Amino acid sequence: MKTLFKYEFTIQIILIIILLLSFATYIYSEDRLFSKIFIVDFFILAFIQYGLNITKFFNKKYLQTDFRNFYIYAATFVVITYVIYLLAEEFNAETLMDILGAIGITWIILSPILIFISLYISWFDDKNNIKKLNLID
């Protein structure tokens, strides 16, 4: 876990670059492979960012900033509503799917914001010497 926290900012930057490159390549080439790469990379990035930030949120050694709090609440909203949407789709709950489909617009708006907030949080933790002060267990 220490290694992941040590390189979290770099890992996020690499995944964001891959995400942007796959999106741009898909738009210009319309090759379905790049759309699949984009989707897989997006979910890997989301999983890593959410996992890192949940871990930091419940660790008393990290500052509970407004950005961290906003990220946790907004990302949890996105995750929970997305899981409910998938379950509604599985059980053919049409009315619930319609409601959550409308909420899906917030996913599109919040996703890029959450990606960059998470990147900022990692940069902030690194800048404030969180790792150098041996605050990570």
C-alpha positions in Angstrom: 0.0 0.0 0.0 2.9 2.4 0.7 4.1 2.0 -2.9 0.7 2.8 -4.2 0.5 6.0 -2.1 4.1 6.9 -3.1 3.3 6.8 -6.8 -0.4 7.7 -6.7 0.0 11.0 -8.5 2.1 9.6 -11.2 -0.3 6.6 -11.7 -3.2 9.0 -12.0 -1.4 11.2 -14.5 -0.5 8.2 -16.7 -4.1 6.9 -16.6 -5.5 10.4 -17.4 -3.1 10.7 -20.4 -4.1 7.2 -21.7 -7.8 8.2 -21.2 -7.4 11.5 -23.2 -5.3 9.8 -25.9 -7.8 7.0 -26.3 -10.7 9.4 -26.5 -8.9 11.6 -29.1 -7.9 8.6 -31.1 -11.4 7.2 -31.1 -12.8 10.6 -32.3 -10.4 10.8 -35.1 -10.3 7.2 -36.2 -13.7 5.9 -35.0 -12.0 2.6 -34.2 -14.1 0.7 -31.7 -11.0 -0.6 -30.0 -10.2 2.9 -28.7 -13.7 3.3 -27.3 -13.2 0.0 -25.3 -9.7 1.2 -24.1 -11.3 4.5 -23.0 -14.1 2.7 -21.1 -11.7 0.2 -19.4 -9.2 3.0 -18.5 -12.0 5.2 -17.2 -13.2 2.5 -14.8 -9.6 1.6 -13.7 -8.9 5.3 -13.0 -12.2 5.7 -11.2 -11.6 2.6 -9.1 -8.1 3.7 -8.2 -9.0 7.3 -7.4 -12.1 6.3 -5.3 -10.1 3.6 -3.4 -7.2 6.0 -2.6 -9.5 8.8 -1.5 -11.7 6.5 0.6 -8.6 5.2 2.3 -7.3 8.7 2.9 -10.7 10.0 4.1 -10.9 7.4 6.9 -7.2 7.8 7.8 -6.9 10.4 10.6 -3.4 11.3 9.4 -4.7 13.1 6.3 -6.2 16.5 6.5 -10.0 16.6 6.0 -10.1 19.4 3.4 -13.2 20.7 1.7 -11.9 19.1 -1.6 -11.5 15.7 0.0 -15.0 15.9 1.6 -16.6 17.1 -1.7 -14.8 14.3 -3.6 -16.0 11.6 -1.2 -19.6 12.7 -1.1 -19.9 13.3 -4.8 -18.0 10.2 -5.9 -20.1 8.1 -3.5 -23.2 9.5 -5.0 -22.0 8.6 -8.5 -21.0 5.1 -7.4 -24.2 4.3 -5.5 -26.5 5.6 -8.2 -24.5 3.8 -10.9 -24.7 0.5 -9.0 -28.5 1.0 -8.5 -28.8 1.8 -12.2 -27.0 -1.5 -13.1 -29.3 -3.4 -10.7 -32.4 -1.7 -12.1 -31.3 -2.7 -15.5 -30.7 -6.3 -14.5 -34.2 -6.5 -12.9 -35.9 -4.5 -15.6 -37.1 -1.8 -13.3 -38.1 0.6 -16.1 -39.3 3.5 -13.9 -36.2 3.4 -11.7 -34.0 3.2 -14.8 -35.7 6.3 -16.3 -35.1 8.2 -13.1 -31.5 7.1 -12.9 -31.0 7.7 -16.6 -31.8 11.4 -15.9 -29.4 11.3 -12.9 -26.8 9.9 -15.4 -26.4 13.4 -16.7 -24.8 14.3 -13.3 -22.4 11.4 -13.9 -21.2 13.0 -17.1 -20.8 16.4 -15.5 -19.2 15.1 -12.2 -16.8 12.6 -13.7 -14.2 15.0 -15.2 -14.5 17.2 -12.1 -13.9 14.3 -9.8 -10.9 13.1 -11.8 -9.2 16.5 -11.5 -10.2 16.9 -7.8 -8.7 13.6 -7.0 -5.5 14.6 -8.9 -5.4 17.9 -6.9 -5.9 16.0 -3.6 -2.9 13.7 -4.5 -0.8 16.7 -5.5 -1.9 18.6 -2.3 -0.9 15.6 -0.1 2.4 15.3 -1.8 3.1 19.0 -1.7 2.4 19.2 2.0 4.9 16.4 2.7 2.4 13.9 3.9 4.6 11.1 2.6 7.9 12.7 3.8 6.6 13.0 7.3 6.0 9.3 7.4 2.2 9.7 7.9 1.4 6.7 5.8 1.2 3.4 7.6 
